[in-house]
Amino acid sequence: MQKYKSSIENRKQSITGLGASAEIIPVIVFAQYRIGTTFKPKTQNMLEPFSDEYFMKQALNEAQKAFDMGEIPVGAVVVCQNRIVARSHNLTETLNDVTAHAEMQAITAAANMLGGKYLIDCTLYVTLEPCLMCAGALGWSQIGRVVYGADDEKKGFQKNAEKALHPKTTLLGGIMEAECSTLVKDFFSSKR
């Protein structure tokens, strides 16, 4: 408290030393607070941090990078404890490698980042339902959760091998489905 008073006295002296006769009055501002209410931002399009939509938006950003490179626009991010530990997009054309899917790149990057091959406490966000190859790799990684945007009716793993994922992995589809499927459809319509 003494330190606070001396700080005020110093300010008074510096102001009055300039020939002004002013007195500094400490002002304390209290924010109004009501118990049981939550803050709601006025912005309608604001994504809540650490939500499925927020992380899917990050995967969509990766898919857009693939689109811009002429790759099939699929993007993925791996999240561990609400932190993105890996992000990737399709690189099959760039690397001339049929296994360079976004999910495969993300699994490898996440395992390297975390220092282990198992991704038990992680979630993969991917813009398109994983294919059978990627689902098998996700099963081997024992990833805790897979969240995808759009269904892949032709090559999605659920059509041919719905048990490809690890038994403890939870699966959620349809997050930002319209945005994810539109990007893929726009890509293929531009190629025709």
C-alpha positions as CSV (number, residue, x, y, z in Angstrom):
1,M,0.0,0.0,0.0
2,Q,2.9,2.4,0.8
3,K,4.3,1.7,-2.7
4,Y,1.0,2.7,-4.2
5,K,0.8,5.9,-2.2
6,S,4.3,6.9,-3.2
7,S,3.5,6.3,-6.8
8,I,0.5,8.7,-6.6
9,E,2.7,11.3,-4.8
10,N,5.3,11.1,-7.6
11,R,2.6,11.7,-10.2
12,K,1.3,14.7,-8.3
13,Q,4.7,16.2,-8.1
14,S,5.4,15.7,-11.8
15,I,2.2,17.3,-12.8
16,T,2.4,20.2,-10.3
17,G,6.1,20.7,-11.2
18,L,5.0,21.6,-14.7
19,G,3.0,24.6,-13.3
20,A,-0.4,22.9,-13.3
21,S,-2.4,22.6,-10.2
22,A,-4.0,19.2,-10.6
23,E,-4.8,16.4,-8.3
24,I,-4.7,12.8,-9.3
25,I,-7.6,10.8,-8.1
26,P,-7.1,7.1,-8.3
27,V,-10.0,5.5,-10.1
28,I,-10.9,1.8,-9.9
29,V,-13.2,0.4,-12.5
30,F,-15.2,-2.6,-11.7
31,A,-16.8,-4.8,-14.5
32,Q,-20.4,-5.7,-14.0
33,Y,-20.6,-9.4,-13.2
34,R,-23.7,-11.5,-12.9
35,I,-23.5,-15.0,-11.6
36,G,-25.0,-17.6,-13.9
37,T,-24.7,-15.6,-17.1
38,T,-22.3,-16.2,-19.9
39,F,-20.6,-13.8,-22.3
40,K,-22.1,-14.0,-25.8
41,P,-20.1,-12.2,-28.5
42,K,-22.2,-10.1,-30.9
43,T,-20.3,-11.5,-33.9
44,Q,-22.5,-14.2,-35.5
45,N,-19.7,-16.0,-37.5
46,M,-17.2,-16.3,-34.7
47,L,-16.0,-19.9,-34.1
48,E,-15.6,-21.0,-30.5
49,P,-12.0,-21.9,-29.9
50,F,-11.3,-25.6,-29.4
51,S,-14.6,-26.7,-30.9
52,D,-15.0,-29.3,-33.7
53,E,-15.9,-26.5,-36.1
54,Y,-12.8,-24.5,-35.2
55,F,-10.5,-27.4,-35.9
56,M,-12.4,-28.5,-39.0
57,K,-11.9,-24.9,-40.3
58,Q,-8.1,-25.4,-39.9
59,A,-8.4,-28.7,-41.9
60,L,-10.3,-26.7,-44.6
61,N,-7.5,-24.2,-44.8
62,E,-5.2,-27.1,-45.5
63,A,-7.6,-28.5,-48.1
64,Q,-7.6,-25.1,-49.8
65,K,-3.8,-25.3,-50.0
66,A,-4.2,-28.6,-51.8
67,F,-6.7,-27.1,-54.1
68,D,-4.4,-24.3,-55.0
69,M,-1.6,-26.8,-55.8
70,G,-3.8,-28.8,-58.1
71,E,-4.2,-31.7,-55.6
72,I,-7.5,-33.2,-54.6
73,P,-8.6,-30.8,-51.8
74,V,-8.4,-32.9,-48.6
75,G,-6.9,-31.4,-45.5
76,A,-6.2,-32.7,-42.1
77,V,-5.1,-31.6,-38.6
78,V,-4.2,-33.7,-35.6
79,V,-5.1,-32.2,-32.2
80,C,-3.8,-33.2,-28.8
81,Q,-5.0,-31.4,-25.7
82,N,-6.6,-28.7,-27.8
83,R,-3.3,-28.0,-29.6
84,I,-2.7,-28.6,-33.3
85,V,0.4,-30.9,-33.4
86,A,0.2,-31.7,-37.1
87,R,-1.4,-30.2,-40.2
88,S,-1.3,-31.6,-43.8
89,H,-3.0,-31.8,-47.1
90,N,-3.0,-34.2,-50.0
91,L,0.4,-34.4,-51.8
92,T,-0.1,-37.4,-54.1
93,E,0.6,-35.4,-57.3
94,T,3.4,-33.4,-55.9
95,L,5.2,-36.4,-54.4
96,N,4.1,-38.8,-57.2
97,D,3.0,-41.1,-54.3
98,V,-0.4,-42.7,-54.1
99,T,0.0,-43.0,-50.3
100,A,0.6,-39.3,-49.7
101,H,-3.0,-38.7,-48.5
102,A,-3.6,-35.9,-46.0
103,E,-4.3,-38.3,-43.2
104,M,-1.2,-40.3,-43.8
105,Q,0.9,-37.2,-43.8
106,A,-0.8,-36.0,-40.6
107,I,-0.3,-39.3,-38.8
108,T,3.4,-39.3,-39.6
109,A,3.9,-35.6,-38.6
110,A,2.0,-36.1,-35.3
111,A,3.9,-39.2,-34.4
112,N,7.2,-37.4,-35.1
113,M,6.1,-34.3,-33.1
114,L,4.9,-36.3,-30.1
115,G,7.7,-38.8,-30.2
116,G,5.7,-42.0,-30.4
117,K,3.7,-44.0,-32.9
118,Y,0.4,-44.2,-30.9
119,L,-1.9,-41.2,-31.0
120,I,-4.3,-42.4,-28.3
121,D,-5.1,-39.0,-26.9
122,C,-5.4,-37.3,-30.2
123,T,-8.2,-36.3,-32.6
124,L,-7.8,-36.2,-36.4
125,Y,-9.9,-33.6,-38.2
126,V,-10.2,-34.3,-41.9
127,T,-12.3,-32.7,-44.6
128,L,-13.3,-36.0,-46.3
129,E,-14.1,-39.4,-44.9
130,P,-10.9,-41.4,-44.8
131,C,-10.3,-44.1,-47.4
132,L,-9.6,-47.7,-46.5
133,M,-5.8,-47.2,-46.5
134,C,-6.0,-44.2,-44.2
135,A,-8.5,-45.8,-41.9
136,G,-6.2,-48.8,-41.6
137,A,-3.3,-46.5,-40.7
138,L,-5.5,-44.6,-38.2
139,G,-6.4,-48.0,-36.7
140,W,-2.7,-48.9,-36.3
141,S,-2.0,-45.5,-34.7
142,Q,-4.8,-46.1,-32.2
143,I,-6.0,-42.6,-32.6
144,G,-8.6,-41.7,-30.0
145,R,-11.1,-39.8,-32.2
146,V,-11.7,-39.1,-35.9
147,V,-13.8,-36.2,-37.1
148,Y,-14.6,-35.8,-40.8
149,G,-16.5,-33.3,-42.8
150,A,-18.0,-34.8,-46.0
151,D,-18.9,-38.5,-46.7
152,D,-17.0,-40.2,-49.4
153,E,-19.6,-42.4,-51.0
154,K,-17.2,-44.0,-53.5
155,K,-14.0,-44.7,-51.5
156,G,-14.9,-44.0,-47.9
157,F,-13.8,-46.7,-45.5
158,Q,-17.3,-47.2,-43.9
159,K,-18.7,-48.6,-47.2
160,N,-16.2,-51.5,-47.3
161,A,-14.5,-51.9,-43.9
162,E,-16.4,-50.1,-41.2
163,K,-14.3,-51.8,-38.5
164,A,-10.9,-50.6,-39.9
165,L,-10.5,-48.1,-37.1
166,H,-9.3,-49.2,-33.6
167,P,-12.2,-50.4,-31.5
168,K,-11.7,-47.6,-29.0
169,T,-11.6,-44.8,-31.6
170,T,-14.8,-42.7,-31.7
171,L,-16.0,-41.4,-35.1
172,L,-18.0,-38.3,-35.9
173,G,-18.9,-37.2,-39.4
174,G,-20.7,-34.3,-41.0
175,I,-18.9,-31.4,-39.3
176,M,-19.0,-28.4,-41.8
177,E,-20.1,-31.0,-44.4
178,A,-21.4,-28.4,-46.9
179,E,-18.1,-26.5,-47.0
180,C,-16.0,-29.6,-47.2
181,S,-18.1,-31.2,-50.0
182,T,-18.3,-28.0,-52.0
183,L,-14.6,-27.7,-52.1
184,V,-14.2,-31.2,-53.5
185,K,-17.0,-30.7,-56.0
186,D,-15.6,-27.4,-57.2
187,F,-12.2,-29.1,-57.7
188,F,-13.6,-31.9,-59.9
189,S,-15.9,-29.6,-61.9
190,S,-12.9,-27.4,-62.7
191,K,-11.1,-30.5,-64.1
192,R,-13.9,-31.4,-66.5
